[in-house]
Amino acid sequence: EEKLQADNEYPLLDAHKVQHASFVKAVNELKDMLDEEEGPSEAFVEAVKKNIVEWLLNHICVWDKQVAQFIKEK
């Protein structure tokens, strides 16, 4: 995804990279939480929903659509 943006000189590439980095951080934090709790607790499931599902939906529906529109107009 980032390569596609770079190849098309997408002006918000750096901001998009920040979004991806925050996702990686959230996944790592969830992994740590899962390790500490020795399995998926109710709190873990809620954290996955909040930090992964909601993030992905927002990212795809907002950020990725902006990229698609930019490339389409280009």
mmCIF file of the N, C-alpha and C atoms, coordinates in Angstrom:
data_MODEL
# 
_entry.id   MODEL 
# 
loop_
_atom_site.group_PDB 
_atom_site.id 
_atom_site.type_symbol 
_atom_site.label_atom_id 
_atom_site.label_alt_id 
_atom_site.label_comp_id 
_atom_site.label_asym_id 
_atom_site.label_entity_id 
_atom_site.label_seq_id 
_atom_site.pdbx_PDB_ins_code 
_atom_site.Cartn_x 
_atom_site.Cartn_y 
_atom_site.Cartn_z 
_atom_site.occupancy 
_atom_site.B_iso_or_equiv 
_atom_site.pdbx_formal_charge 
_atom_site.auth_seq_id 
_atom_site.auth_comp_id 
_atom_site.auth_asym_id 
_atom_site.auth_atom_id 
_atom_site.pdbx_PDB_model_num 
ATOM 1   N N  . GLU A 1 1  ? 0.824   -1.182  0.000   1.00 0.00 ? 1  GLU A N  1 
ATOM 2   C CA . GLU A 1 1  ? 0.000   0.000   0.000   1.00 0.00 ? 1  GLU A CA 1 
ATOM 3   C C  . GLU A 1 1  ? 0.871   1.250   0.000   1.00 0.00 ? 1  GLU A C  1 
ATOM 4   N N  . GLU A 1 2  ? 1.875   1.277   0.838   1.00 0.00 ? 2  GLU A N  1 
ATOM 5   C CA . GLU A 1 2  ? 2.757   2.445   0.882   1.00 0.00 ? 2  GLU A CA 1 
ATOM 6   C C  . GLU A 1 2  ? 3.554   2.587   -0.410  1.00 0.00 ? 2  GLU A C  1 
ATOM 7   N N  . LYS A 1 3  ? 3.942   1.470   -1.011  1.00 0.00 ? 3  LYS A N  1 
ATOM 8   C CA . LYS A 1 3  ? 4.672   1.521   -2.281  1.00 0.00 ? 3  LYS A CA 1 
ATOM 9   C C  . LYS A 1 3  ? 3.775   2.110   -3.365  1.00 0.00 ? 3  LYS A C  1 
ATOM 10  N N  . LEU A 1 4  ? 2.525   1.700   -3.399  1.00 0.00 ? 4  LEU A N  1 
ATOM 11  C CA . LEU A 1 4  ? 1.575   2.234   -4.366  1.00 0.00 ? 4  LEU A CA 1 
ATOM 12  C C  . LEU A 1 4  ? 1.457   3.750   -4.201  1.00 0.00 ? 4  LEU A C  1 
ATOM 13  N N  . GLN A 1 5  ? 1.384   4.191   -2.968  1.00 0.00 ? 5  GLN A N  1 
ATOM 14  C CA . GLN A 1 5  ? 1.283   5.623   -2.708  1.00 0.00 ? 5  GLN A CA 1 
ATOM 15  C C  . GLN A 1 5  ? 2.556   6.347   -3.130  1.00 0.00 ? 5  GLN A C  1 
ATOM 16  N N  . ALA A 1 6  ? 3.696   5.781   -2.810  1.00 0.00 ? 6  ALA A N  1 
ATOM 17  C CA . ALA A 1 6  ? 4.967   6.396   -3.197  1.00 0.00 ? 6  ALA A CA 1 
ATOM 18  C C  . ALA A 1 6  ? 5.087   6.462   -4.717  1.00 0.00 ? 6  ALA A C  1 
ATOM 19  N N  . ASP A 1 7  ? 4.734   5.371   -5.382  1.00 0.00 ? 7  ASP A N  1 
ATOM 20  C CA . ASP A 1 7  ? 4.808   5.333   -6.852  1.00 0.00 ? 7  ASP A CA 1 
ATOM 21  C C  . ASP A 1 7  ? 3.914   6.381   -7.497  1.00 0.00 ? 7  ASP A C  1 
ATOM 22  N N  . ASN A 1 8  ? 2.832   6.748   -6.823  1.00 0.00 ? 8  ASN A N  1 
ATOM 23  C CA . ASN A 1 8  ? 1.887   7.729   -7.350  1.00 0.00 ? 8  ASN A CA 1 
ATOM 24  C C  . ASN A 1 8  ? 2.060   9.114   -6.735  1.00 0.00 ? 8  ASN A C  1 
ATOM 25  N N  . GLU A 1 9  ? 3.138   9.287   -5.965  1.00 0.00 ? 9  GLU A N  1 
ATOM 26  C CA . GLU A 1 9  ? 3.451   10.572  -5.323  1.00 0.00 ? 9  GLU A CA 1 
ATOM 27  C C  . GLU A 1 9  ? 2.274   11.110  -4.516  1.00 0.00 ? 9  GLU A C  1 
ATOM 28  N N  . TYR A 1 10 ? 1.690   10.220  -3.729  1.00 0.00 ? 10 TYR A N  1 
ATOM 29  C CA . TYR A 1 10 ? 0.551   10.599  -2.895  1.00 0.00 ? 10 TYR A CA 1 
ATOM 30  C C  . TYR A 1 10 ? 1.025   11.594  -1.839  1.00 0.00 ? 10 TYR A C  1 
ATOM 31  N N  . PRO A 1 11 ? 0.412   12.767  -1.763  1.00 0.00 ? 11 PRO A N  1 
ATOM 32  C CA . PRO A 1 11 ? 0.909   13.818  -0.867  1.00 0.00 ? 11 PRO A CA 1 
ATOM 33  C C  . PRO A 1 11 ? 0.751   13.528  0.630   1.00 0.00 ? 11 PRO A C  1 
ATOM 34  N N  . LEU A 1 12 ? -0.127  12.595  1.001   1.00 0.00 ? 12 LEU A N  1 
ATOM 35  C CA . LEU A 1 12 ? -0.323  12.297  2.418   1.00 0.00 ? 12 LEU A CA 1 
ATOM 36  C C  . LEU A 1 12 ? 0.339   10.980  2.821   1.00 0.00 ? 12 LEU A C  1 
ATOM 37  N N  . LEU A 1 13 ? 1.341   10.571  2.068   1.00 0.00 ? 13 LEU A N  1 
ATOM 38  C CA . LEU A 1 13 ? 2.021   9.310   2.356   1.00 0.00 ? 13 LEU A CA 1 
ATOM 39  C C  . LEU A 1 13 ? 2.589   9.274   3.774   1.00 0.00 ? 13 LEU A C  1 
ATOM 40  N N  . ASP A 1 14 ? 3.234   10.337  4.198   1.00 0.00 ? 14 ASP A N  1 
ATOM 41  C CA . ASP A 1 14 ? 3.819   10.337  5.546   1.00 0.00 ? 14 ASP A CA 1 
ATOM 42  C C  . ASP A 1 14 ? 2.746   10.170  6.625   1.00 0.00 ? 14 ASP A C  1 
ATOM 43  N N  . ALA A 1 15 ? 1.623   10.831  6.461   1.00 0.00 ? 15 ALA A N  1 
ATOM 44  C CA . ALA A 1 15 ? 0.531   10.692  7.429   1.00 0.00 ? 15 ALA A CA 1 
ATOM 45  C C  . ALA A 1 15 ? -0.025  9.276   7.394   1.00 0.00 ? 15 ALA A C  1 
ATOM 46  N N  . HIS A 1 16 ? -0.068  8.685   6.218   1.00 0.00 ? 16 HIS A N  1 
ATOM 47  C CA . HIS A 1 16 ? -0.561  7.321   6.076   1.00 0.00 ? 16 HIS A CA 1 
ATOM 48  C C  . HIS A 1 16 ? 0.399   6.349   6.774   1.00 0.00 ? 16 HIS A C  1 
ATOM 49  N N  . LYS A 1 17 ? 1.689   6.610   6.654   1.00 0.00 ? 17 LYS A N  1 
ATOM 50  C CA . LYS A 1 17 ? 2.687   5.781   7.337   1.00 0.00 ? 17 LYS A CA 1 
ATOM 51  C C  . LYS A 1 17 ? 2.509   5.857   8.851   1.00 0.00 ? 17 LYS A C  1 
ATOM 52  N N  . VAL A 1 18 ? 2.171   7.029   9.351   1.00 0.00 ? 18 VAL A N  1 
ATOM 53  C CA . VAL A 1 18 ? 1.921   7.199   10.789  1.00 0.00 ? 18 VAL A CA 1 
ATOM 54  C C  . VAL A 1 18 ? 0.722   6.344   11.201  1.00 0.00 ? 18 VAL A C  1 
ATOM 55  N N  . GLN A 1 19 ? -0.298  6.310   10.375  1.00 0.00 ? 19 GLN A N  1 
ATOM 56  C CA . GLN A 1 19 ? -1.459  5.469   10.654  1.00 0.00 ? 19 GLN A CA 1 
ATOM 57  C C  . GLN A 1 19 ? -1.064  3.996   10.717  1.00 0.00 ? 19 GLN A C  1 
ATOM 58  N N  . HIS A 1 20 ? -0.258  3.566   9.781   1.00 0.00 ? 20 HIS A N  1 
ATOM 59  C CA . HIS A 1 20 ? 0.184   2.167   9.775   1.00 0.00 ? 20 HIS A CA 1 
ATOM 60  C C  . HIS A 1 20 ? 1.036   1.857   11.007  1.00 0.00 ? 20 HIS A C  1 
ATOM 61  N N  . ALA A 1 21 ? 1.890   2.783   11.391  1.00 0.00 ? 21 ALA A N  1 
ATOM 62  C CA . ALA A 1 21 ? 2.731   2.575   12.571  1.00 0.00 ? 21 ALA A CA 1 
ATOM 63  C C  . ALA A 1 21 ? 1.869   2.458   13.832  1.00 0.00 ? 21 ALA A C  1 
ATOM 64  N N  . SER A 1 22 ? 0.805   3.232   13.909  1.00 0.00 ? 22 SER A N  1 
ATOM 65  C CA . SER A 1 22 ? -0.067  3.145   15.089  1.00 0.00 ? 22 SER A CA 1 
ATOM 66  C C  . SER A 1 22 ? -0.775  1.797   15.128  1.00 0.00 ? 22 SER A C  1 
ATOM 67  N N  . PHE A 1 23 ? -1.090  1.258   13.965  1.00 0.00 ? 23 PHE A N  1 
ATOM 68  C CA . PHE A 1 23 ? -1.721  -0.060  13.900  1.00 0.00 ? 23 PHE A CA 1 
ATOM 69  C C  . PHE A 1 23 ? -0.756  -1.135  14.376  1.00 0.00 ? 23 PHE A C  1 
ATOM 70  N N  . VAL A 1 24 ? 0.473   -1.070  13.921  1.00 0.00 ? 24 VAL A N  1 
ATOM 71  C CA . VAL A 1 24 ? 1.495   -2.036  14.346  1.00 0.00 ? 24 VAL A CA 1 
ATOM 72  C C  . VAL A 1 24 ? 1.693   -1.956  15.856  1.00 0.00 ? 24 VAL A C  1 
ATOM 73  N N  . LYS A 1 25 ? 1.723   -0.747  16.392  1.00 0.00 ? 25 LYS A N  1 
ATOM 74  C CA . LYS A 1 25 ? 1.876   -0.572  17.835  1.00 0.00 ? 25 LYS A CA 1 
ATOM 75  C C  . LYS A 1 25 ? 0.698   -1.202  18.577  1.00 0.00 ? 25 LYS A C  1 
ATOM 76  N N  . ALA A 1 26 ? -0.511  -0.991  18.086  1.00 0.00 ? 26 ALA A N  1 
ATOM 77  C CA . ALA A 1 26 ? -1.705  -1.558  18.723  1.00 0.00 ? 26 ALA A CA 1 
ATOM 78  C C  . ALA A 1 26 ? -1.660  -3.082  18.702  1.00 0.00 ? 26 ALA A C  1 
ATOM 79  N N  . VAL A 1 27 ? -1.240  -3.655  17.590  1.00 0.00 ? 27 VAL A N  1 
ATOM 80  C CA . VAL A 1 27 ? -1.141  -5.112  17.490  1.00 0.00 ? 27 VAL A CA 1 
ATOM 81  C C  . VAL A 1 27 ? -0.112  -5.639  18.481  1.00 0.00 ? 27 VAL A C  1 
ATOM 82  N N  . ASN A 1 28 ? 1.026   -4.975  18.583  1.00 0.00 ? 28 ASN A N  1 
ATOM 83  C CA . ASN A 1 28 ? 2.054   -5.404  19.533  1.00 0.00 ? 28 ASN A CA 1 
ATOM 84  C C  . ASN A 1 28 ? 1.567   -5.307  20.977  1.00 0.00 ? 28 ASN A C  1 
ATOM 85  N N  . GLU A 1 29 ? 0.837   -4.248  21.281  1.00 0.00 ? 29 GLU A N  1 
ATOM 86  C CA . GLU A 1 29 ? 0.284   -4.102  22.632  1.00 0.00 ? 29 GLU A CA 1 
ATOM 87  C C  . GLU A 1 29 ? -0.734  -5.202  22.930  1.00 0.00 ? 29 GLU A C  1 
ATOM 88  N N  . LEU A 1 30 ? -1.535  -5.556  21.941  1.00 0.00 ? 30 LEU A N  1 
ATOM 89  C CA . LEU A 1 30 ? -2.505  -6.641  22.128  1.00 0.00 ? 30 LEU A CA 1 
ATOM 90  C C  . LEU A 1 30 ? -1.801  -7.980  22.322  1.00 0.00 ? 30 LEU A C  1 
ATOM 91  N N  . LYS A 1 31 ? -0.729  -8.180  21.597  1.00 0.00 ? 31 LYS A N  1 
ATOM 92  C CA . LYS A 1 31 ? 0.048   -9.411  21.766  1.00 0.00 ? 31 LYS A CA 1 
ATOM 93  C C  . LYS A 1 31 ? 0.589   -9.494  23.187  1.00 0.00 ? 31 LYS A C  1 
ATOM 94  N N  . ASP A 1 32 ? 1.128   -8.380  23.682  1.00 0.00 ? 32 ASP A N  1 
ATOM 95  C CA . ASP A 1 32 ? 1.624   -8.352  25.057  1.00 0.00 ? 32 ASP A CA 1 
ATOM 96  C C  . ASP A 1 32 ? 0.496   -8.625  26.053  1.00 0.00 ? 32 ASP A C  1 
ATOM 97  N N  . MET A 1 33 ? -0.649  -8.028  25.809  1.00 0.00 ? 33 MET A N  1 
ATOM 98  C CA . MET A 1 33 ? -1.800  -8.235  26.687  1.00 0.00 ? 33 MET A CA 1 
ATOM 99  C C  . MET A 1 33 ? -2.214  -9.704  26.693  1.00 0.00 ? 33 MET A C  1 
ATOM 100 N N  . LEU A 1 34 ? -2.242  -10.303 25.531  1.00 0.00 ? 34 LEU A N  1 
ATOM 101 C CA . LEU A 1 34 ? -2.614  -11.712 25.417  1.00 0.00 ? 34 LEU A CA 1 
ATOM 102 C C  . LEU A 1 34 ? -1.616  -12.595 26.156  1.00 0.00 ? 34 LEU A C  1 
ATOM 103 N N  . ASP A 1 35 ? -0.338  -12.285 26.017  1.00 0.00 ? 35 ASP A N  1 
ATOM 104 C CA . ASP A 1 35 ? 0.703   -13.045 26.716  1.00 0.00 ? 35 ASP A CA 1 
ATOM 105 C C  . ASP A 1 35 ? 0.572   -12.920 28.230  1.00 0.00 ? 35 ASP A C  1 
ATOM 106 N N  . GLU A 1 36 ? 0.298   -11.698 28.699  1.00 0.00 ? 36 GLU A N  1 
ATOM 107 C CA . GLU A 1 36 ? 0.186   -11.449 30.137  1.00 0.00 ? 36 GLU A CA 1 
ATOM 108 C C  . GLU A 1 36 ? -1.038  -12.144 30.731  1.00 0.00 ? 36 GLU A C  1 
ATOM 109 N N  . GLU A 1 37 ? -2.110  -12.197 29.994  1.00 0.00 ? 37 GLU A N  1 
ATOM 110 C CA . GLU A 1 37 ? -3.347  -12.774 30.516  1.00 0.00 ? 37 GLU A CA 1 
ATOM 111 C C  . GLU A 1 37 ? -3.450  -14.267 30.249  1.00 0.00 ? 37 GLU A C  1 
ATOM 112 N N  . GLU A 1 38 ? -2.465  -14.815 29.571  1.00 0.00 ? 38 GLU A N  1 
ATOM 113 C CA . GLU A 1 38 ? -2.431  -16.242 29.278  1.00 0.00 ? 38 GLU A CA 1 
ATOM 114 C C  . GLU A 1 38 ? -3.685  -16.713 28.564  1.00 0.00 ? 38 GLU A C  1 
ATOM 115 N N  . GLY A 1 39 ? -4.114  -15.937 27.606  1.00 0.00 ? 39 GLY A N  1 
ATOM 116 C CA . GLY A 1 39 ? -5.290  -16.308 26.824  1.00 0.00 ? 39 GLY A CA 1 
ATOM 117 C C  . GLY A 1 39 ? -6.221  -15.138 26.631  1.00 0.00 ? 39 GLY A C  1 
ATOM 118 N N  . PRO A 1 40 ? -7.205  -15.303 25.759  1.00 0.00 ? 40 PRO A N  1 
ATOM 119 C CA . PRO A 1 40 ? -8.114  -14.201 25.450  1.00 0.00 ? 40 PRO A CA 1 
ATOM 120 C C  . PRO A 1 40 ? -9.183  -13.979 26.527  1.00 0.00 ? 40 PRO A C  1 
ATOM 121 N N  . SER A 1 41 ? -9.015  -12.916 27.270  1.00 0.00 ? 41 SER A N  1 
ATOM 122 C CA . SER A 1 41 ? -10.012 -12.543 28.281  1.00 0.00 ? 41 SER A CA 1 
ATOM 123 C C  . SER A 1 41 ? -11.078 -11.673 27.619  1.00 0.00 ? 41 SER A C  1 
ATOM 124 N N  . GLU A 1 42 ? -12.105 -11.357 28.381  1.00 0.00 ? 42 GLU A N  1 
ATOM 125 C CA . GLU A 1 42 ? -13.147 -10.468 27.883  1.00 0.00 ? 42 GLU A CA 1 
ATOM 126 C C  . GLU A 1 42 ? -12.561 -9.084  27.566  1.00 0.00 ? 42 GLU A C  1 
ATOM 127 N N  . ALA A 1 43 ? -11.649 -8.629  28.410  1.00 0.00 ? 43 ALA A N  1 
ATOM 128 C CA . ALA A 1 43 ? -10.997 -7.331  28.179  1.00 0.00 ? 43 ALA A CA 1 
ATOM 129 C C  . ALA A 1 43 ? -10.170 -7.362  26.899  1.00 0.00 ? 43 ALA A C  1 
ATOM 130 N N  . PHE A 1 44 ? -9.519  -8.489  26.654  1.00 0.00 ? 44 PHE A N  1 
ATOM 131 C CA . PHE A 1 44 ? -8.716  -8.622  25.436  1.00 0.00 ? 44 PHE A CA 1 
ATOM 132 C C  . PHE A 1 44 ? -9.608  -8.552  24.201  1.00 0.00 ? 44 PHE A C  1 
ATOM 133 N N  . VAL A 1 45 ? -10.722 -9.267  24.226  1.00 0.00 ? 45 VAL A N  1 
ATOM 134 C CA . VAL A 1 45 ? -11.640 -9.266  23.085  1.00 0.00 ? 45 VAL A CA 1 
ATOM 135 C C  . VAL A 1 45 ? -12.152 -7.852  22.821  1.00 0.00 ? 45 VAL A C  1 
ATOM 136 N N  . GLU A 1 46 ? -12.481 -7.120  23.863  1.00 0.00 ? 46 GLU A N  1 
ATOM 137 C CA . GLU A 1 46 ? -12.928 -5.731  23.707  1.00 0.00 ? 46 GLU A CA 1 
ATOM 138 C C  . GLU A 1 46 ? -11.815 -4.865  23.142  1.00 0.00 ? 46 GLU A C  1 
ATOM 139 N N  . ALA A 1 47 ? -10.586 -5.084  23.598  1.00 0.00 ? 47 ALA A N  1 
ATOM 140 C CA . ALA A 1 47 ? -9.451  -4.307  23.089  1.00 0.00 ? 47 ALA A CA 1 
ATOM 141 C C  . ALA A 1 47 ? -9.213  -4.604  21.612  1.00 0.00 ? 47 ALA A C  1 
ATOM 142 N N  . VAL A 1 48 ? -9.373  -5.849  21.206  1.00 0.00 ? 48 VAL A N  1 
ATOM 143 C CA . VAL A 1 48 ? -9.228  -6.201  19.788  1.00 0.00 ? 48 VAL A CA 1 
ATOM 144 C C  . VAL A 1 48 ? -10.292 -5.472  18.974  1.00 0.00 ? 48 VAL A C  1 
ATOM 145 N N  . LYS A 1 49 ? -11.504 -5.509  19.459  1.00 0.00 ? 49 LYS A N  1 
ATOM 146 C CA . LYS A 1 49 ? -12.598 -4.839  18.750  1.00 0.00 ? 49 LYS A CA 1 
ATOM 147 C C  . LYS A 1 49 ? -12.303 -3.349  18.594  1.00 0.00 ? 49 LYS A C  1 
ATOM 148 N N  . LYS A 1 50 ? -11.885 -2.725  19.664  1.00 0.00 ? 50 LYS A N  1 
ATOM 149 C CA . LYS A 1 50 ? -11.627 -1.289  19.638  1.00 0.00 ? 50 LYS A CA 1 
ATOM 150 C C  . LYS A 1 50 ? -10.389 -0.956  18.814  1.00 0.00 ? 50 LYS A C  1 
ATOM 151 N N  . ASN A 1 51 ? -9.310  -1.664  19.053  1.00 0.00 ? 51 ASN A N  1 
ATOM 152 C CA . ASN A 1 51 ? -8.030  -1.291  18.461  1.00 0.00 ? 51 ASN A CA 1 
ATOM 153 C C  . ASN A 1 51 ? -7.769  -1.875  17.081  1.00 0.00 ? 51 ASN A C  1 
ATOM 154 N N  . ILE A 1 52 ? -8.394  -2.961  16.740  1.00 0.00 ? 52 ILE A N  1 
ATOM 155 C CA . ILE A 1 52 ? -8.135  -3.576  15.446  1.00 0.00 ? 52 ILE A CA 1 
ATOM 156 C C  . ILE A 1 52 ? -9.330  -3.397  14.513  1.00 0.00 ? 52 ILE A C  1 
ATOM 157 N N  . VAL A 1 53 ? -10.470 -3.897  14.914  1.00 0.00 ? 53 VAL A N  1 
ATOM 158 C CA . VAL A 1 53 ? -11.635 -3.849  14.038  1.00 0.00 ? 53 VAL A CA 1 
ATOM 159 C C  . VAL A 1 53 ? -11.999 -2.405  13.700  1.00 0.00 ? 53 VAL A C  1 
ATOM 160 N N  . GLU A 1 54 ? -12.142 -1.568  14.709  1.00 0.00 ? 54 GLU A N  1 
ATOM 161 C CA . GLU A 1 54 ? -12.514 -0.180  14.459  1.00 0.00 ? 54 GLU A CA 1 
ATOM 162 C C  . GLU A 1 54 ? -11.432 0.553   13.676  1.00 0.00 ? 54 GLU A C  1 
ATOM 163 N N  . TRP A 1 55 ? -10.166 0.264   13.991  1.00 0.00 ? 55 TRP A N  1 
ATOM 164 C CA . TRP A 1 55 ? -9.074  0.908   13.267  1.00 0.00 ? 55 TRP A CA 1 
ATOM 165 C C  . TRP A 1 55 ? -9.121  0.532   11.791  1.00 0.00 ? 55 TRP A C  1 
ATOM 166 N N  . LEU A 1 56 ? -9.281  -0.762  11.514  1.00 0.00 ? 56 LEU A N  1 
ATOM 167 C CA . LEU A 1 56 ? -9.314  -1.209  10.121  1.00 0.00 ? 56 LEU A CA 1 
ATOM 168 C C  . LEU A 1 56 ? -10.488 -0.589  9.358   1.00 0.00 ? 56 LEU A C  1 
ATOM 169 N N  . LEU A 1 57 ? -11.649 -0.596  9.971   1.00 0.00 ? 57 LEU A N  1 
ATOM 170 C CA . LEU A 1 57 ? -12.809 -0.003  9.306   1.00 0.00 ? 57 LEU A CA 1 
ATOM 171 C C  . LEU A 1 57 ? -12.577 1.470   9.004   1.00 0.00 ? 57 LEU A C  1 
ATOM 172 N N  . ASN A 1 58 ? -12.091 2.208   9.977   1.00 0.00 ? 58 ASN A N  1 
ATOM 173 C CA . ASN A 1 58 ? -11.807 3.629   9.776   1.00 0.00 ? 58 ASN A CA 1 
ATOM 174 C C  . ASN A 1 58 ? -10.721 3.813   8.724   1.00 0.00 ? 58 ASN A C  1 
ATOM 175 N N  . HIS A 1 59 ? -9.670  3.030   8.812   1.00 0.00 ? 59 HIS A N  1 
ATOM 176 C CA . HIS A 1 59 ? -8.557  3.188   7.890   1.00 0.00 ? 59 HIS A CA 1 
ATOM 177 C C  . HIS A 1 59 ? -8.999  2.929   6.447   1.00 0.00 ? 59 HIS A C  1 
ATOM 178 N N  . ILE A 1 60 ? -9.716  1.853   6.241   1.00 0.00 ? 60 ILE A N  1 
ATOM 179 C CA . ILE A 1 60 ? -10.157 1.507   4.891   1.00 0.00 ? 60 ILE A CA 1 
ATOM 180 C C  . ILE A 1 60 ? -11.186 2.521   4.377   1.00 0.00 ? 60 ILE A C  1 
ATOM 181 N N  . CYS A 1 61 ? -12.160 2.827   5.215   1.00 0.00 ? 61 CYS A N  1 
ATOM 182 C CA . CYS A 1 61 ? -13.247 3.702   4.779   1.00 0.00 ? 61 CYS A CA 1 
ATOM 183 C C  . CYS A 1 61 ? -12.833 5.159   4.614   1.00 0.00 ? 61 CYS A C  1 
ATOM 184 N N  . VAL A 1 62 ? -11.811 5.591   5.322   1.00 0.00 ? 62 VAL A N  1 
ATOM 185 C CA . VAL A 1 62 ? -11.396 6.991   5.237   1.00 0.00 ? 62 VAL A CA 1 
ATOM 186 C C  . VAL A 1 62 ? -10.071 7.115   4.492   1.00 0.00 ? 62 VAL A C  1 
ATOM 187 N N  . TRP A 1 63 ? -9.017  6.587   5.082   1.00 0.00 ? 63 TRP A N  1 
ATOM 188 C CA . TRP A 1 63 ? -7.673  6.773   4.529   1.00 0.00 ? 63 TRP A CA 1 
ATOM 189 C C  . TRP A 1 63 ? -7.497  6.114   3.166   1.00 0.00 ? 63 TRP A C  1 
ATOM 190 N N  . ASP A 1 64 ? -7.854  4.858   3.058   1.00 0.00 ? 64 ASP A N  1 
ATOM 191 C CA . ASP A 1 64 ? -7.637  4.151   1.798   1.00 0.00 ? 64 ASP A CA 1 
ATOM 192 C C  . ASP A 1 64 ? -8.538  4.670   0.686   1.00 0.00 ? 64 ASP A C  1 
ATOM 193 N N  . LYS A 1 65 ? -9.726  5.104   1.027   1.00 0.00 ? 65 LYS A N  1 
ATOM 194 C CA . LYS A 1 65 ? -10.605 5.697   0.014   1.00 0.00 ? 65 LYS A CA 1 
ATOM 195 C C  . LYS A 1 65 ? -10.020 6.996   -0.523  1.00 0.00 ? 65 LYS A C  1 
ATOM 196 N N  . GLN A 1 66 ? -9.369  7.764   0.341   1.00 0.00 ? 66 GLN A N  1 
ATOM 197 C CA . GLN A 1 66 ? -8.717  8.991   -0.108  1.00 0.00 ? 66 GLN A CA 1 
ATOM 198 C C  . GLN A 1 66 ? -7.601  8.676   -1.106  1.00 0.00 ? 66 GLN A C  1 
ATOM 199 N N  . VAL A 1 67 ? -6.846  7.637   -0.820  1.00 0.00 ? 67 VAL A N  1 
ATOM 200 C CA . VAL A 1 67 ? -5.776  7.231   -1.728  1.00 0.00 ? 67 VAL A CA 1 
ATOM 201 C C  . VAL A 1 67 ? -6.370  6.811   -3.070  1.00 0.00 ? 67 VAL A C  1 
ATOM 202 N N  . ALA A 1 68 ? -7.394  5.985   -3.014  1.00 0.00 ? 68 ALA A N  1 
ATOM 203 C CA . ALA A 1 68 ? -8.028  5.508   -4.244  1.00 0.00 ? 68 ALA A CA 1 
ATOM 204 C C  . ALA A 1 68 ? -8.548  6.677   -5.074  1.00 0.00 ? 68 ALA A C  1 
ATOM 205 N N  . GLN A 1 69 ? -9.182  7.635   -4.428  1.00 0.00 ? 69 GLN A N  1 
ATOM 206 C CA . GLN A 1 69 ? -9.700  8.796   -5.131  1.00 0.00 ? 69 GLN A CA 1 
ATOM 207 C C  . GLN A 1 69 ? -8.569  9.605   -5.758  1.00 0.00 ? 69 GLN A C  1 
ATOM 208 N N  . PHE A 1 70 ? -7.481  9.784   -5.031  1.00 0.00 ? 70 PHE A N  1 
ATOM 209 C CA . PHE A 1 70 ? -6.328  10.525  -5.542  1.00 0.00 ? 70 PHE A CA 1 
ATOM 210 C C  . PHE A 1 70 ? -5.774  9.856   -6.791  1.00 0.00 ? 70 PHE A C  1 
ATOM 211 N N  . ILE A 1 71 ? -5.582  8.545   -6.723  1.00 0.00 ? 71 ILE A N  1 
ATOM 212 C CA . ILE A 1 71 ? -5.008  7.812   -7.853  1.00 0.00 ? 71 ILE A CA 1 
ATOM 213 C C  . ILE A 1 71 ? -5.979  7.823   -9.032  1.00 0.00 ? 71 ILE A C  1 
ATOM 214 N N  . LYS A 1 72 ? -7.263  7.681   -8.757  1.00 0.00 ? 72 LYS A N  1 
ATOM 215 C CA . LYS A 1 72 ? -8.265  7.679   -9.805  1.00 0.00 ? 72 LYS A CA 1 
ATOM 216 C C  . LYS A 1 72 ? -8.269  9.031   -10.542 1.00 0.00 ? 72 LYS A C  1 
ATOM 217 N N  . GLU A 1 73 ? -8.169  10.103  -9.791  1.00 0.00 ? 73 GLU A N  1 
ATOM 218 C CA . GLU A 1 73 ? -8.181  11.437  -10.399 1.00 0.00 ? 73 GLU A CA 1 
ATOM 219 C C  . GLU A 1 73 ? -6.879  11.752  -11.119 1.00 0.00 ? 73 GLU A C  1 
ATOM 220 N N  . LYS A 1 74 ? -5.830  11.107  -10.696 1.00 0.00 ? 74 LYS A N  1 
ATOM 221 C CA . LYS A 1 74 ? -4.516  11.332  -11.307 1.00 0.00 ? 74 LYS A CA 1 
ATOM 222 C C  . LYS A 1 74 ? -4.515  10.736  -12.700 1.00 0.00 ? 74 LYS A C  1 
# 
